[in-house]
Amino acid sequence: MNESQFKNICNLSTNFFQILKDEYNIYLSDRKKEFIDNLNIFKFYKVINDSKMPNIFFLGGTYYLNSYYDLSNIESFIPFLCFSSIVSNINPLKIGLIEEEIVYLNNKYNLDIKTNFPDELEVASIVSQSILNNIPFKVIFKDSDSDIVNYLQEETSSDIAICYYSVSKQMKNMRKVDDYFNVNKRLDYSNICDYLYDFIGRKVK
């Protein structure tokens, strides 16, 4: 990665973080607000070259970009990296929910952003349109699945909370933690989608 590409990544990130702050400030914890306010964008990324490490990983508030791998298209991944840094305890369902928000931001701000995780996005879209469609808070900003389940029990019902938990657990079993930033890995979540459609069908009856 050359200096020009690195500066471009930082500029893209600065602009996108401003959008995130404007759009989601009401949902963010004080800790996340402080993170954005005090962010030094030039220390937010660190380029390494290590064959034993994954292509991208997040540690201590810094994204490590591993130039051992091909990072020529890293710019297209920047919105997802910025968004995921303000979401606690990333997991596959939250990845899909992030992608949903990126689609929303892309349309609202005409950003020309592409999504990177179509399989997770497909599941998240079904979840959002069915079991999350009548709640006031964006659960993606809850710290953990336990917090989300508790919130859904209060706002909706135990059935919906259990459904969310089950979907998230099944997705985590399929996609391992050390693989969350691998955009080339495709997964077949069709059984989970079928489970969701069955749940929706039972609720409609």
C-alpha positions in Angstrom: 0.0 0.0 0.0 1.5 3.3 -1.0 1.2 6.7 0.8 -1.4 8.0 -1.6 -3.7 5.1 -1.1 -3.3 5.4 2.7 -4.2 9.1 2.6 -7.2 8.3 0.5 -8.3 5.7 3.0 -8.0 8.2 5.8 -9.9 10.9 3.9 -12.7 8.4 3.1 -12.9 7.4 6.7 -13.0 11.0 8.0 -16.0 11.8 5.7 -17.8 8.6 6.6 -17.3 9.0 10.3 -19.0 12.4 10.0 -22.0 10.8 8.4 -22.1 8.1 11.1 -22.0 10.7 13.8 -24.8 12.8 12.2 -27.0 9.8 11.5 -26.6 7.5 14.5 -25.5 9.8 17.4 -28.7 9.2 19.3 -28.0 5.4 19.4 -24.4 5.6 20.5 -23.2 5.0 24.0 -21.1 7.8 25.6 -18.0 5.5 25.1 -18.7 5.3 21.3 -19.4 9.0 21.1 -16.1 9.7 22.8 -14.3 7.2 20.5 -15.5 9.2 17.4 -14.8 12.6 18.9 -11.3 11.7 19.9 -10.4 9.6 16.8 -7.0 10.2 15.2 -7.7 8.9 11.8 -4.0 8.5 10.9 -3.6 6.1 13.9 -6.9 4.3 13.1 -5.2 2.2 10.5 -1.8 0.5 10.7 -0.3 -1.3 7.7 1.6 -4.6 8.5 3.0 -7.4 6.5 2.6 -10.8 8.2 1.8 -14.1 6.5 0.6 -15.5 9.9 -2.0 -12.9 10.5 -5.4 -12.3 8.8 -5.9 -9.8 6.1 -7.7 -7.3 8.4 -8.2 -7.3 12.1 -9.3 -4.8 14.7 -7.4 -4.5 18.0 -7.3 -1.8 20.6 -9.2 0.8 18.5 -6.9 0.2 15.4 -7.5 -1.6 12.2 -4.4 -3.6 11.0 -4.3 -3.9 7.3 -2.1 -6.7 6.2 -0.3 -5.9 3.0 0.8 -9.5 2.7 -2.6 -9.9 1.0 -4.0 -8.0 -1.9 -5.4 -4.7 -0.6 -5.8 -3.0 -3.9 -9.6 -2.7 -3.4 -9.5 -1.8 0.3 -11.2 1.6 -0.4 -14.5 -0.2 -1.1 -14.3 -1.8 2.3 -13.7 1.4 4.3 -17.4 2.2 5.1 -17.9 -1.2 6.6 -14.7 -0.9 8.7 -15.7 2.5 10.0 -19.2 1.3 10.8 -18.1 -1.9 12.5 -15.7 0.1 14.8 -18.7 1.7 16.5 -20.6 -1.7 16.9 -19.6 -3.8 19.9 -19.1 -7.6 19.7 -19.3 -8.0 15.9 -20.9 -11.3 14.8 -22.3 -12.5 11.4 -25.8 -11.2 12.0 -24.5 -7.8 13.1 -22.3 -7.8 9.9 -25.5 -8.2 7.9 -27.3 -5.5 9.9 -24.3 -3.2 9.2 -24.6 -3.9 5.5 -28.3 -3.0 5.7 -27.4 0.4 7.2 -24.7 0.9 4.6 -27.3 0.3 1.9 -29.5 2.9 3.6 -26.7 5.4 3.8 -25.7 4.8 0.2 -29.2 5.6 -1.0 -29.7 8.6 1.4 -26.3 10.3 0.7 -25.7 9.0 -2.8 -22.3 7.6 -1.8 -21.7 4.9 -4.4 -20.9 2.3 -1.7 -20.9 -1.4 -2.5 -21.8 -4.1 0.1 -19.3 -6.8 0.8 -21.2 -9.6 2.6 -24.3 -10.5 0.5 -25.0 -13.7 2.4 -25.1 -12.0 5.8 -27.1 -9.1 4.3 -29.7 -11.5 3.0 -30.4 -13.0 6.4 -30.3 -9.5 8.1 -32.8 -8.1 5.6 -35.3 -10.9 6.5 -34.7 -10.3 10.2 -35.2 -6.5 9.9 -38.3 -6.8 7.8 -39.9 -9.4 10.1 -38.9 -9.4 13.7 -37.2 -5.9 14.0 -39.7 -3.9 12.0 -41.7 -2.4 14.9 -39.0 -1.5 17.5 -37.8 2.1 18.1 -34.1 1.3 18.8 -31.5 -0.1 16.3 -30.4 -3.2 18.0 -27.1 -3.2 16.2 -25.9 -0.7 18.7 -26.7 -2.9 21.7 -23.5 -4.3 23.2 -24.2 -8.0 23.0 -26.7 -10.6 21.9 -27.8 -10.9 25.5 -28.6 -7.2 25.6 -30.5 -7.5 22.3 -32.5 -10.5 23.5 -33.5 -8.7 26.8 -34.5 -5.6 24.8 -36.6 -7.6 22.4 -38.3 -9.4 25.3 -39.3 -6.0 26.7 -40.3 -4.4 23.4 -41.9 -7.4 21.6 -42.2 -10.9 22.9 -40.1 -13.9 24.1 -40.7 -15.7 20.8 -39.1 -12.9 18.8 -36.2 -12.6 21.2 -35.6 -16.3 21.0 -35.8 -16.2 17.2 -33.2 -13.5 17.0 -30.9 -15.4 19.4 -31.3 -18.6 17.5 -30.5 -17.0 14.1 -27.4 -15.2 15.5 -26.2 -18.3 17.2 -26.6 -20.4 14.1 -24.7 -17.8 12.0 -21.9 -17.7 14.5 -21.5 -21.4 14.4 -21.1 -21.2 10.6 -18.7 -18.2 10.4 -15.8 -18.2 12.8 -14.5 -15.1 14.6 -11.2 -14.9 12.9 -12.9 -14.9 9.5 -15.2 -11.9 10.0 -13.3 -9.6 7.6 -12.8 -12.1 4.8 -15.1 -10.8 2.1 -14.2 -13.7 -0.2 -15.9 -16.4 2.0 -19.4 -17.2 0.9 -21.7 -19.1 3.2 -25.0 -20.9 2.5 -27.5 -19.6 5.1 -30.5 -21.1 3.4 -31.5 -23.2 6.4 -31.5 -20.1 8.6 -33.6 -18.3 6.0 -36.0 -21.2 6.0 -36.2 -21.1 9.8 -37.0 -17.4 9.6 -39.7 -17.9 7.0 -41.2 -20.7 9.1 -41.2 -18.4 12.1 -42.9 -15.6 10.2 -45.5 -18.0 8.8 -46.4 -19.2 12.3 -46.7 -15.6 13.6 -49.0 -14.7 10.8 -51.4 -17.5 11.4 
